[in-house]
Amino acid sequence: MGSISGWTGAVVGQRSGISGVPDQPSASQDPLLAVSGVGFQYESIDVLEDIDLAVDRGEFVALVGPSGCGKSTLLNLISGVLAPSAGHIEVAGVNELVSRLGHVSYMQQKDLLLPWRTVSENGRLGLELRGVGATESEAEVAHLAESFGLADVLGSMPWQLSGGMRQRVALLRALLPDNAVLLLDEPFGALDAITRSGLQQWLLNVLDRAEKAVLLVTHDVEEAILLGDRVLVMAPDPGRIVAEVEINLDSAATNGPRITTARDFVETKRQILELLSNGAVSP
């Protein structure tokens, strides 16, 4: 999983509608998430078509695309909230819909904390739903609370926390069941730029030790580059993956917040924005 201390970027595979490169998914070394030929229809309308992707253990993949291209629908399919109309999805070796529900953690843009429960009680919710007792689940929350910056607020109510702190609680709740796959749907989209930047670095530090397969949906191209090992670009009507950009990290490269103004960063951002523009028109 990457670090935002430095990197170089390159477009490594462009798909239908962007260039003549054949439509082939990237090779995967240790996939915890595999999506093959997945399509989804709603009221006879093709929402998604022929989606192929794989996310390895310890890999962070970002998914960008215009509104309405089916990014969140794809996450709902992977999580088991929806069933695909075609193709199949495998999570940690499990492809049955019901079984897959127990192997995926899903964090959305809204923190969805229960207002009547404390930070500790919200954090342990996923464990409780698995049948873990209150004493054991509370101990698990307390064990991770310090690394999440939550040790001093475990007894607080959600309304007493800032937006950034609430998102930390939501991520703690998502990670505690120790599922193999973590889905993130615009987790920092509602936060101000300064809070979002701090949480992006914090998230990388947390996930670097987690060895999970992470799939992030974001509208923010800079966030996709900062967080992702690879960036997948989607186009609409129907939703499909049209390009893949690999982000190669280099710890010796530019450090700190000025990374977003580095020449390579700006060039990679330009390439992704161009891919989004080219793929925005239906074939």
C-alpha positions in Angstrom: 0.0 0.0 0.0 1.4 3.4 -1.0 2.6 6.4 0.9 2.2 10.0 -0.1 5.8 10.8 0.7 6.7 10.4 -3.0 5.8 8.6 -6.2 5.9 8.6 -10.0 2.9 7.8 -12.1 2.2 6.2 -15.5 -0.7 5.1 -17.6 -0.2 1.3 -18.0 -3.4 0.1 -19.6 -6.1 1.9 -21.5 -9.4 0.1 -22.4 -12.2 0.4 -24.9 -13.0 3.9 -26.1 -9.6 5.4 -25.1 -7.0 3.6 -27.1 -6.5 0.4 -29.1 -4.9 -1.5 -26.2 -6.8 -4.8 -25.6 -9.3 -4.9 -22.7 -7.3 -7.0 -20.2 -7.3 -6.7 -16.4 -4.0 -6.2 -14.7 -2.3 -9.4 -13.4 -3.0 -10.0 -9.8 -0.6 -11.6 -7.4 -2.7 -12.4 -4.3 -6.3 -11.2 -5.0 -8.6 -10.9 -2.1 -11.2 -9.3 -4.3 -11.9 -10.5 -7.9 -14.7 -9.1 -10.1 -15.2 -10.9 -13.4 -17.5 -9.9 -16.2 -20.0 -8.3 -13.8 -23.0 -6.5 -15.2 -26.1 -5.0 -13.5 -29.5 -4.1 -14.8 -32.2 -2.0 -13.2 -35.6 -2.0 -14.8 -34.1 -3.3 -18.1 -31.5 -0.6 -18.2 -27.8 -1.6 -18.2 -26.2 0.2 -15.3 -22.9 -1.7 -15.3 -21.4 -3.8 -18.1 -18.5 -6.3 -18.2 -16.6 -5.0 -15.1 -13.3 -6.8 -14.5 -11.0 -5.9 -11.6 -8.9 -7.5 -8.9 -7.4 -6.1 -5.7 -4.5 -7.8 -4.1 -3.8 -8.3 -0.4 -2.3 -5.0 0.9 -3.3 -3.1 -2.2 -5.2 0.1 -2.4 -7.2 0.7 -5.6 -9.0 3.9 -6.3 -12.1 4.2 -8.6 -12.9 7.5 -10.3 -15.6 8.4 -12.8 -18.4 10.9 -13.5 -21.5 10.9 -11.3 -24.0 8.3 -12.4 -21.4 5.9 -13.9 -22.2 3.2 -11.3 -19.3 3.5 -8.9 -21.4 3.2 -5.8 -23.5 0.5 -7.4 -20.4 -1.5 -8.0 -19.5 -1.3 -4.3 -23.1 -2.4 -3.4 -22.6 -5.4 -5.6 -19.3 -6.3 -4.1 -20.6 -5.9 -0.5 -23.6 -8.2 -1.3 -26.2 -5.5 -0.9 -27.1 -6.1 -4.5 -26.8 -9.2 -6.7 -25.1 -8.9 -10.2 -27.2 -9.5 -13.3 -24.1 -11.1 -15.0 -20.6 -12.3 -14.0 -19.4 -13.2 -10.6 -17.6 -11.6 -7.6 -15.2 -13.4 -5.3 -14.1 -12.1 -1.9 -11.4 -14.0 0.0 -12.3 -17.1 -2.0 -16.0 -16.8 -1.4 -18.4 -16.0 -4.2 -21.8 -16.9 -2.7 -23.9 -13.7 -2.1 -24.9 -14.4 1.5 -21.5 -15.6 2.6 -19.8 -12.6 0.9 -21.7 -10.3 3.3 -19.6 -11.5 6.1 -16.2 -10.8 4.4 -16.6 -7.2 3.4 -16.4 -4.0 5.4 -18.1 -1.0 3.8 -17.6 2.6 4.9 -19.7 5.3 3.3 -19.5 9.1 3.0 -21.9 9.6 5.9 -20.5 8.1 9.1 -23.9 6.6 10.0 -23.0 6.5 13.7 -25.9 5.6 16.0 -26.6 8.8 17.9 -27.8 7.0 21.1 -24.5 5.0 21.4 -21.2 6.1 22.6 -18.0 6.1 20.5 -17.1 2.7 22.1 -20.5 1.3 21.5 -20.6 2.5 17.9 -17.1 1.1 17.3 -18.0 -2.4 18.5 -21.2 -2.7 16.5 -19.8 -4.9 13.8 -18.4 -7.3 16.3 -21.7 -7.4 18.2 -23.5 -8.3 14.9 -21.2 -11.3 14.7 -22.2 -12.4 18.1 -19.1 -11.2 20.0 -20.0 -10.3 23.6 -20.0 -6.8 24.9 -17.0 -7.3 27.2 -14.8 -8.8 24.5 -15.9 -6.3 21.8 -15.3 -3.3 24.1 -11.8 -4.6 24.8 -11.1 -4.8 21.1 -12.3 -1.2 20.6 -10.1 -0.1 23.5 -7.1 -1.9 22.0 -7.3 0.0 18.8 -8.6 3.3 20.1 -5.1 4.9 20.7 -3.9 4.3 17.2 -7.1 5.8 15.9 -6.8 8.9 18.1 -9.9 7.9 20.0 -8.7 6.8 23.4 -9.8 10.0 25.1 -13.3 10.0 23.6 -14.6 6.4 24.0 -17.3 7.5 26.3 -18.4 10.5 24.2 -21.5 10.7 22.1 -21.3 11.3 18.3 -22.7 14.8 18.5 -19.8 15.8 20.7 -17.2 14.9 18.0 -15.9 16.8 15.0 -16.5 15.5 11.5 -13.0 14.1 11.2 -13.3 12.3 14.6 -16.7 10.8 13.5 -15.1 9.4 10.4 -12.3 7.8 12.5 -15.0 6.1 14.6 -16.7 4.9 11.4 -13.5 3.5 10.0 -12.7 1.8 13.4 -16.2 0.2 13.2 -15.5 -1.0 9.7 -12.0 -2.4 10.4 -12.7 -4.2 13.7 -14.5 -7.3 12.3 -11.2 -7.8 10.4 -12.8 -8.5 7.0 -10.5 -9.2 4.1 -11.9 -6.5 1.9 -12.6 -2.8 2.8 -14.8 -0.7 0.6 -14.7 3.1 1.0 -17.3 5.3 -0.7 -16.2 8.9 -0.6 -15.3 8.6 3.1 -13.8 12.1 3.3 -16.1 13.9 0.7 -18.0 15.9 3.3 -14.9 17.2 5.2 -13.0 20.4 4.7 -9.7 20.3 2.8 -7.4 20.6 5.8 -9.2 17.8 7.8 -9.4 15.6 4.6 -5.7 16.0 4.0 -4.8 14.9 7.5 -7.2 12.0 7.4 -5.8 10.8 4.1 -2.3 10.4 5.6 -3.7 8.9 8.8 -5.7 6.4 6.7 -2.6 5.3 4.8 -0.7 4.8 8.1 -3.6 2.6 9.5 -4.1 0.5 6.4 -0.4 -0.1 5.8 -0.5 -2.4 8.8 -3.8 -4.0 7.9 -3.0 -6.2 4.9 -6.4 -5.8 3.4 -7.7 -5.3 -0.1 -9.0 -1.7 -0.3 -11.3 -0.3 -3.0 -12.0 3.5 -2.8 -14.6 5.4 -4.7 -13.8 9.1 -5.0 -14.6 12.1 -7.2 -11.3 13.7 -6.2 -8.6 12.8 -8.6 -5.9 14.1 -6.3 -7.2 11.9 -3.5 -7.1 8.9 -5.9 -3.5 9.6 -6.8 -2.4 10.2 -3.2 -4.0 7.1 -1.8 -4.1 4.6 -4.6 -1.6 2.0 -5.8 -3.7 2.0 -9.0 -6.5 4.2 -10.3 -9.3 2.8 -12.4 -11.2 5.2 -14.6 -14.9 4.6 -15.3 -17.2 5.9 -18.0 -21.1 5.9 -18.0 -24.0 4.5 -20.1 -23.4 1.8 -19.2 -20.8 2.0 -16.4 -17.6 0.4 -17.4 -13.8 0.6 -16.7 -12.1 2.4 -19.5 -8.6 2.9 -18.2 -6.1 2.0 -15.5 -3.3 4.2 -14.2 -0.6 2.7 -12.0 0.9 4.9 -9.3 4.5 3.9 -8.6 5.7 5.3 -5.3 9.2 6.5 -4.6 10.1 7.4 -1.1 13.1 9.4 -2.3 10.8 11.7 -4.3 9.1 14.9 -3.2 8.0 15.0 0.4 5.1 16.8 2.2 2.1 18.8 1.1 3.9 20.2 -2.0 3.7 16.8 -3.6 0.4 17.9 -5.3 2.3 20.6 -7.2 5.2 18.3 -8.3 5.6 17.9 -12.0 4.9 14.2 -12.1 1.9 14.6 -9.9 0.4 17.3 -12.1 1.1 15.3 -15.2 -0.6 12.2 -13.8 -3.6 14.2 -12.7 -3.8 15.7 -16.2 -3.8 12.2 -17.8 -6.6 11.0 -15.5 -8.7 14.1 -16.2 -8.2 13.6 -19.9 -9.2 9.9 -19.6 -12.3 11.0 -17.7 -13.1 13.6 -20.4 -12.6 11.1 -23.2 -14.7 8.4 -21.5 -17.5 10.6 -20.5 -19.3 10.2 -23.9 -21.2 7.0 -24.5 -19.9 4.8 -27.3 
